[in-house]
């Protein structure tokens, strides 16, 4: 976000803070699952202009005391200011944030309902996982497109409909990487996001993981097309960087054993710096670094 042009930075930063706050509410597992679902419903109501007082009281009394992460605690302590900030940006930017947050909140609530309020839920179809990835991340690619079009005179050389499709796929690819990287930990917590897979069948888990890594790579290729279509170097660099890091993460996962995946896969700081450099020289033509 620091790399983005100033005009894009405010709505993107605000959208990020709102999404990070709702994610914190969804993931505070010491709280009852139904309470977290209700808090997300209240979050959505406030975004749409609903009553705030009871929700803020609940946040202060029942949620913030349980926050152990210092940054997340500070974020929740400042939610009144964040919601006020939302009221003071331009109406088109407010509309874009409303749209992306409705998708994200739906995905977060669906996650709680499936894996905590139901017994033994498993996805059975590829489109279930694909839809979930869209709700929590693919919609962000569309939001990015909308904000770029609203705030910059020239954002991309590509028509908006194509850009939104590439952006949605890009977000889904990044979310798939998160899911595949966290697969062992999620299984230990009783969650399996891979469709139609027996969590106790290691061979199938590995083969299905490989299949979904290939889909993630295909989605990141759309992300590369998205980034290369952007007019300004700063927007191109900010857009390309997550995909470059994602590709290196996929490469590490390809080589990792199940034991190594269980310990966590993360690229080195040196490689992150190299990705940042590559993002700043990312080509602005159809030829791209990851095709």
N, C-alpha and C positions, 0 to 999 in steps of 0.2 A: 504494500500500500504506500510505503514511503517513495517508491519509484514512480508511481502514477503521476500524471499531470495534476496540478492542484485542483482543477475543476472536477475531476473524477474522484478525488481523494475523499471529500467529505461524505457523499452518499455511500460510497463503498465502505468507508470506515464505520459509519453508523450502522449499515446493514450487517457488517461483521460483528459489531458489539452486540446487537440484538440476537444474532444467531448464536454467538458464543454464550450469551446469557441463557437462552432457552436450552442450549445443549448442557449447560451446567445444571439446570433444573432437572432435565431428563436423566442425567447420569449420577445424581446424588443418591446412591443406592441405599444409604442408611435411612432414607425416607421411604415411607410406604409407597408402593407403585401407584395406587389409586390417587394418593395425594399429589404425586408428581404429575399424573395425567390431568388432574383438576387444575394444578398450577399452570400447565401449558394452555389449558382452555382459557383461564383467566388472562394469560399473557396475550393470547389472540384477541380476546375481547377488548383489552386496553388499546392494542394497535388499531382496532376498528373504532375507537372512541368511547369505549365503555367505561363503567365506573372503576375507580382505581383504589379507593381507600382500603377496602377490605382485603384486597390482594396484597397491597403493600404491608399491611399489618401482619398478614400471614407470612409473607416473605421475611419480615423482621423477626418474628417470634418463633417460627417453625423451621425456617430454612437456613438463614444466615448463621445461626449458632452452630450448625453442623458442617460448615465449610472449613476444610483444613488447608485448601490451596489458597495462599495469600492473594494471588491475583484474582481468582474467581470470587473470593469473598469481597474484595474491593469493588469488583464489577457489580455484584448484586447490591452492595450498599449504595451504589450510585445510580440505581435504575430510574429513580424519579427524574434525575437530570437527563438521562438518556432518552426517556420517553418525551420529555419536554423538548429536547433537541429535535426529535422526530417531527414535532408539531411546527417547527420553525424553518424547515427547509421548503423548497418549492413544491407545489402540488404534484407536478409530474414525477418528481423524485420520491415523494411520499407514496404515490401509487405504485411505483416500481418496488419499493421496499415492502409495501403491504402484500404485493403479489408473491414475492420470493419468500417472505416469512410465512404466509399461509401454507405454501408447499412444505417448507422445512418443518413447521410445527406439526403438520399432518404426518410427515414421516416419523418424527420423534414420538408422537402419540401412538402411531401404529406399531412402532418397535416395542413400546411398553406393553401395549395390549397383547401383542403376539407372544412375546417371550416371558412376560411376567404375570399377566392376568389370565393367560391360557395355560393349560397343562400340555406339555409335549408337542408344542407347535413346531412344524417343519415346513419349509418352503418345498413345493413340489414342481414348480414350473420356472423356467428361466425368466419369463417375463415378470414374475413376482420380484425377483432380485433386481432386475433391470429397472422396474418401476420404483422400487425402494431407493435405488441409487439416484434416480432422477429426483425424487422428492427431497432428499437431503443434500444433494450436491449438483445434479444436472441443472436444476432450476437456477443455480448460481451463475452458470454460464450464460443463461438467458438474461439474468439480471445485469451481468457485466456488459452485455451487448446493449441493453436498454439504457444503462447509465452512460456508456460511451456515446451513444447516439444523442442523448439529451444534453450532454455537457460539452462535447467537442464539435467544432465545426466540421472537421473531417476525421472520422474514426477509423473507417475501413474502406477498402476498395471493393468489397464484396457486398451483395445485396443483403438486407437485414434477415430475410427468411433463412437463407443459407447459413448466415453467421450464427443465428440462434440455434440452428440444428447442430452445427459444429460445437458451439459452446455447451449445449446440453450434453452432447456425447463426451466432451472433454471432462466436464464435471463428473459424469458417471465413471469414466475411466479412473480418475483420481480416487473416487470413493471405493471402487473395486480394489485398488491397491491397498487402501486402509483395511478393508475387510479381509483380504488375503494375508496381509502381514499380521493381522491380529487373530487369525483363525485359531491357533492353538489356545490362546488365552480365552477366546470366546467359547470354545468347546469346554474348557474347564469350568466356565461359568454357566454351562448348560445351553449355550446358543450355537446354532449352526446356520449360517446364512447361505451355504451352498445348497441349491435345490436338489431334492430327491437323493440325498446322500445319508447313509448310515454313519453317524459320527464315530462309531467304533471300528469302522472299516478303513484302516490307514491307507491301503493301496488305492481305494476309490477316492479318498480325500485328496491324495497326491495327484491322481490323474485329473480329477475335476478342478483342482487348483490350477494345474497347468492349462486346462482349457479356458478357464476364466482369466488367466494371465494373458492369454492370446487376445481375448476380447478387450481387455484393458489396453493392450498395445494398439489395437485397431482404433479404439476411442481416442487414445493419445495422438494418433496420426491426424485425426480430425482437429485435435487441439493445436497441433503444429500448423495445420492449414489455417486455422483461425488466427494464430499469432502472426503468421507470415503475411496475412492480408491487411494488417493494421498499419496505419499511415505513420504514426509517430513512434520514434525509437523507445520512448519511455513506456508507452502502453504495450509495445511489442515485447519489451524485456520483462515487464511485470507479468504479462500473460504467458510467456514462454517458460519462465523459471519453474513453476510447479511441475510442468510436464517433463522437463529435463531431469529434475530430481526424481520424479516418478519412474522414468525409464531406468535410471541407475538402480533404483530400489527393486524394480522388476528383475533386473539382471542379477542382483544379489540373491533374490528369492529363487531364481532358476537354479543356482548353484548350491543352495542351502539344503542341508538335511532337515528332517523333521525336528531333531533335537536343536539344531541351530535356529530354526524358525521359532521354536518354543522359547528360546532365550532372547529373541528379538532381533530383527534385521533393520539396520539403519546405516545409511551411507556416512562416510567420514566427513568431518568439517572441511577438510581439504577439498573433497569432491563437491561439497556444497558451494564453496568459493569458485570452483571451476565451472559449475553449472551457472552461477551468477555471471561470470565472465561470458560464457557462451550465450546467455540470454541477451546480453547487451550487444552482441554481434549477430544476433539471430537474423537470418536473411529475410528480406521483405519481398521475396519473389516466391513463385510456386515451388521452387527447389528448397527443401528444408533439411534440417540436420537429422531428423529421426525417421525419414521415409524409408 
